[in-house]
Amino acid sequence: MRDILGYAGRTVVITGAATGMGAAATQVLLDLGAEVHALDVKPIAAPVKQAIAVDLRDAAAIDAAVAKLPAQVDRLFNCAGLPGAPFPNLDTTLVNFVGLRHLTEAVLSRMSAGGAVASITSVGGMGWQKNLENVKGLCDTPDFAAGQAWLEAHPKENNGYLFSKQCIIWYTKRRAVELVSRQIRMNCLSPAPTDTPMLPTFHQQVSKEFIETHFLAPIGRNATPEEMAEPLVLLNSDAARFVSGVNLMVDWGYVASVEVGARKGLL
Ligand SMILES: NC(=O)c1ccc[n+]([C@@H]2O[C@H](COP(=O)([O-])OP(=O)(O)OC[C@H]3O[C@@H](n4cnc5c(N)ncnc54)[C@H](O)[C@@H]3O)[C@@H](O)[C@H]2O)c1
């Protein structure tokens, strides 16, 4: 049978590989025969080619991690993230967007035509169009230091998790357009609530009942980490070779139910 995903022998970089969706995606990529270089601030258990400790809040640490990567990278998966409280909003947006962008731009310099990037954002980012002025404000900063300075100067505009996820969506779309000329694809994926170590933190922020009332997928249960990892792997695969600039909702119709008015959207 033809291998329509095409990961065998491919050089893949993945962040957030220690737990949750990133760990699940790492296992899928190993099963598909990819050479996996995994980055996380926590220890990585999977038998990857290389596990690199990195704190995405720190530009120098990201540069040091990139220096350990192969000269040619075929695919990048951005899965690492912080949930917001109890972490400060500054740390959350540094990890979720400014650090993600810094790593992505560095890895893009090692990618050639046919390369692809897939990042995990969130259904929590779905209000990005209404907040475009602030989203562009951060996304237009040229580098990590300028991004951090923008965040420090705009503590009200940076509400942490939701803002960081809006920025991933805008960055993905804009870079996807710019990267057409290099034949590199960029997409993101918006999960509905998923059973990972992060989910209890969302319950603590508002309440389990609030999350389930307003954000649970219409099918009536949380997703498993694998139910996010597999579509993410698909986005960066050969099977999706004509897909770029997409924010793929993996939510069993949650966003669709808000869009058609079957459910009230809070964002
Ligand atoms: N779980 C959900 O319900 C849900 C819903 C929507 C979006 N998401 C997003 O999915 C992605 C994966 O999260 P998850 O749910 O698997 O949670 P998780 O907490 O299991 O995974 C997050 C990973 O990011 C790593 N990480 C955190 N801070 C880091 C830092 N400073 N530097 C490097 N790595 C760091 C963690 O160690 C962990 O391995 C995240 O971007 C998250 O925002 C999760």
The ligand as a Tripos MOL2 file, in Angstrom:
@<TRIPOS>MOLECULE
LIG
   44    48     1     0     0
SMALL
NO_CHARGES

@<TRIPOS>ATOM
      1 N1         -5.9680   20.0670   26.9670 N.am      1 LIG1
      2 C1         -6.8580   20.8810   26.4170 C.2       1 LIG1
      3 O1         -8.0550   20.8310   26.7300 O.2       1 LIG1
      4 C2         -6.4170   21.8750   25.3750 C.ar      1 LIG1
      5 C3         -7.4040   22.5530   24.6420 C.ar      1 LIG1
      6 C4         -7.0080   23.4360   23.6540 C.ar      1 LIG1
      7 C5         -5.6660   23.6240   23.3820 C.ar      1 LIG1
      8 N2         -4.7240   22.9630   24.1220 N.ar      1 LIG1
      9 C6         -3.3130   23.1590   23.7450 C.3       1 LIG1
     10 O2         -2.7350   21.9180   23.4050 O.3       1 LIG1
     11 C7         -1.3150   21.9830   23.5300 C.3       1 LIG1
     12 C8         -0.8100   20.7450   24.2440 C.3       1 LIG1
     13 O3         -1.2510   20.8260   25.6000 O.3       1 LIG1
     14 P1         -1.7640   19.5570   26.4110 P.3       1 LIG1
     15 O4         -3.2100   19.7280   26.5920 O.co2     1 LIG1
     16 O5         -1.2220   18.3330   25.7910 O.co2     1 LIG1
     17 O6         -1.1020   19.8550   27.8480 O.3       1 LIG1
     18 P2          0.2420   19.3440   28.5570 P.3       1 LIG1
     19 O7          0.3990   20.2410   29.7340 O.co2     1 LIG1
     20 O8          0.1740   17.8780   28.7590 O.co2     1 LIG1
     21 O9          1.3800   19.6330   27.4800 O.3       1 LIG1
     22 C9          2.0590   20.8500   27.3800 C.3       1 LIG1
     23 C10         3.5240   20.5610   27.1920 C.3       1 LIG1
     24 O10         4.2220   21.8220   27.0660 O.3       1 LIG1
     25 C11         5.4000   21.7510   27.8460 C.3       1 LIG1
     26 N3          5.8260   23.0940   28.2770 N.ar      1 LIG1
     27 C12         5.1980   23.9030   29.1680 C.ar      1 LIG1
     28 N4          5.9360   24.9950   29.4000 N.ar      1 LIG1
     29 C13         7.0430   24.8920   28.6220 C.ar      1 LIG1
     30 C14         8.1860   25.7090   28.4460 C.ar      1 LIG1
     31 N5          8.3540   26.8480   29.1310 N.pl3     1 LIG1
     32 N6          9.1360   25.3010   27.5680 N.ar      1 LIG1
     33 C15         9.0060   24.1270   26.9040 C.ar      1 LIG1
     34 N7          7.9470   23.2990   27.0460 N.ar      1 LIG1
     35 C16         6.9800   23.6820   27.9040 C.ar      1 LIG1
     36 C17         5.0060   20.8970   29.0530 C.3       1 LIG1
     37 O11         6.1270   20.4010   29.7510 O.3       1 LIG1
     38 C18         4.1660   19.8200   28.3900 C.3       1 LIG1
     39 O12         4.9570   18.7420   27.9230 O.3       1 LIG1
     40 C19        -1.0250   23.2860   24.2620 C.3       1 LIG1
     41 O13        -0.5750   24.2610   23.3290 O.3       1 LIG1
     42 C20        -2.3850   23.6740   24.8190 C.3       1 LIG1
     43 O14        -2.5120   25.0550   25.0030 O.3       1 LIG1
     44 C21        -5.0640   22.0960   25.1040 C.ar      1 LIG1
@<TRIPOS>BOND
     1     1     2 1
     2     2     3 2
     3     2     4 1
     4     4     5 ar
     5     4    44 ar
     6     5     6 ar
     7     6     7 ar
     8     7     8 ar
     9     8     9 1
    10     8    44 ar
    11     9    10 1
    12     9    42 1
    13    10    11 1
    14    11    12 1
    15    11    40 1
    16    12    13 1
    17    13    14 1
    18    14    15 2
    19    14    16 1
    20    14    17 1
    21    17    18 1
    22    18    19 2
    23    18    20 1
    24    18    21 1
    25    21    22 1
    26    22    23 1
    27    23    24 1
    28    23    38 1
    29    24    25 1
    30    25    26 1
    31    25    36 1
    32    26    27 ar
    33    26    35 ar
    34    27    28 ar
    35    28    29 ar
    36    29    30 ar
    37    29    35 ar
    38    30    31 1
    39    30    32 ar
    40    32    33 ar
    41    33    34 ar
    42    34    35 ar
    43    36    37 1
    44    36    38 1
    45    38    39 1
    46    40    41 1
    47    40    42 1
    48    42    43 1
@<TRIPOS>SUBSTRUCTURE
     1 LIG1         1 GROUP 0 **** ****
